[in-house]
């Protein structure tokens, strides 16, 4: 009963599959370095992540799967489902071992497709729900708190939308962000105290930013027809977990909480 230890990255997972075929020994368990073995007597193998090997595996998958199925594997990884890594490894093994179309498998692949749809749906929502604030340094900043690890999916959208601007997309729950400078990305973390109630401290904002936020709230209020308010429909189309991060909804989120 082998266990593979890897770095909990998608590239590391692809390398784990590469090692499994090389060793002709497939893992029953995938663990991170330092995790406790379920059974002390289990055989272990440490996977060394190699970009070249990961690319070889990915190209092999691309040759056997449709683009939709290939994307679903990556999206399901971002879903961070418990036990999802070993399920993905089993799916990828079926792709290489199958003579027919593994996409019709109603076991592991169905679960992968379902999770990928959920990840894609939330990414699409946040493309419209993210609200940017302008900082004193001229960088635009947006805080989000998605259920899934969506920054890798959101970044290309905003890079295309704001090609000539510097911006930061920050995942509050996972405590990391992406800084984009004209299409070039790098990971960042924020120092403690930069955020207050899920938004940047006023002292970090550009002159006039608070005025623009107030004007935006007034504009949204002016468009509201009180007689046509439908709270149930609003909550279904705009889930309440997004409200604290929306300029026009932040005060309502504080009242409801």
ChimeraX attribute file (.defattr): number of C-alpha atoms within 10 A of each C-alpha:
attribute: neighborCount
match mode: 1-to-1
recipient: residues
	/A:1	12
	/A:2	15
	/A:3	20
	/A:4	23
	/A:5	22
	/A:6	21
	/A:7	17
	/A:8	14
	/A:9	13
	/A:10	17
	/A:11	20
	/A:12	20
	/A:13	25
	/A:14	24
	/A:15	25
	/A:16	28
	/A:17	24
	/A:18	19
	/A:19	20
	/A:20	18
	/A:21	12
	/A:22	10
	/A:23	9
	/A:24	9
	/A:25	14
	/A:26	20
	/A:27	21
	/A:28	12
	/A:29	17
	/A:30	24
	/A:31	19
	/A:32	14
	/A:33	13
	/A:34	7
	/A:35	9
	/A:36	9
	/A:37	14
	/A:38	10
	/A:39	9
	/A:40	8
	/A:41	9
	/A:42	14
	/A:43	12
	/A:44	17
	/A:45	17
	/A:46	15
	/A:47	21
	/A:48	15
	/A:49	19
	/A:50	12
	/A:51	13
	/A:52	11
	/A:53	19
	/A:54	20
	/A:55	14
	/A:56	14
	/A:57	20
	/A:58	16
	/A:59	11
	/A:60	14
	/A:61	19
	/A:62	15
	/A:63	12
	/A:64	18
	/A:65	17
	/A:66	13
	/A:67	11
	/A:68	10
	/A:69	19
	/A:70	16
	/A:71	16
	/A:72	21
	/A:73	21
	/A:74	14
	/A:75	24
	/A:76	25
	/A:77	23
	/A:78	22
	/A:79	20
	/A:80	15
	/A:81	13
	/A:82	8
	/A:83	10
	/A:84	19
	/A:85	20
	/A:86	16
	/A:87	19
	/A:88	22
	/A:89	21
	/A:90	17
	/A:91	21
	/A:92	24
	/A:93	18
	/A:94	17
	/A:95	20
	/A:96	15
	/A:97	10
	/A:98	12
	/A:99	9
	/A:100	9
	/A:101	12
	/A:102	19
	/A:103	19
	/A:104	9
	/A:105	12
	/A:106	9
	/A:107	11
	/A:108	17
	/A:109	22
	/A:110	14
	/A:111	15
	/A:112	23
	/A:113	19
	/A:114	12
	/A:115	22
	/A:116	22
	/A:117	15
	/A:118	16
	/A:119	24
	/A:120	19
	/A:121	11
	/A:122	14
	/A:123	22
	/A:124	15
	/A:125	14
	/A:126	17
	/A:127	14
	/A:128	8
	/A:129	16
	/A:130	19
	/A:131	18
	/A:132	18
	/A:133	23
	/A:134	20
	/A:135	19
	/A:136	15
	/A:137	10
	/A:138	13
	/A:139	18
	/A:140	21
	/A:141	21
	/A:142	21
	/A:143	23
	/A:144	25
	/A:145	20
	/A:146	18
	/A:147	16
	/A:148	21
	/A:149	19
	/A:150	21
	/A:151	19
	/A:152	12
	/A:153	16
	/A:154	17
	/A:155	20
	/A:156	15
	/A:157	14
	/A:158	18
	/A:159	19
	/A:160	11
	/A:161	10
	/A:162	16
	/A:163	15
	/A:164	12
	/A:165	15
	/A:166	19
	/A:167	26
	/A:168	23
	/A:169	24
	/A:170	22
	/A:171	20
	/A:172	18
	/A:173	13
	/A:174	14
	/A:175	12
	/A:176	15
	/A:177	22
	/A:178	20
	/A:179	22
	/A:180	24
	/A:181	17
	/A:182	14
	/A:183	16
	/A:184	10
	/A:185	17
	/A:186	10
	/A:187	12
	/A:188	14
	/A:189	14
	/A:190	12
	/A:191	8
	/A:192	7
	/A:193	8
	/A:194	13
	/A:195	15
	/A:196	10
	/A:197	10
	/A:198	16
	/A:199	21
	/A:200	18
	/A:201	13
	/A:202	15
	/A:203	10
	/A:204	14
	/A:205	19
	/A:206	16
	/A:207	13
	/A:208	11
	/A:209	15
	/A:210	14
	/A:211	10
	/A:212	13
	/A:213	14
	/A:214	13
	/A:215	13
	/A:216	14
	/A:217	16
	/A:218	13
	/A:219	12
	/A:220	11
	/A:221	12
	/A:222	9
	/A:223	8
	/A:224	11
	/A:225	8
	/A:226	8
	/A:227	6
	/A:228	7
	/A:229	10
	/A:230	9
	/A:231	10
	/A:232	10
	/A:233	10
	/A:234	11
	/A:235	13
	/A:236	9
	/A:237	10
	/A:238	14
	/A:239	12
	/A:240	15
	/A:241	13
	/A:242	19
	/A:243	18
	/A:244	20
	/A:245	22
	/A:246	20
	/A:247	18
	/A:248	20
	/A:249	15
	/A:250	17
	/A:251	13
	/A:252	13
	/A:253	16
	/A:254	11
	/A:255	7
	/A:256	7
	/A:257	5
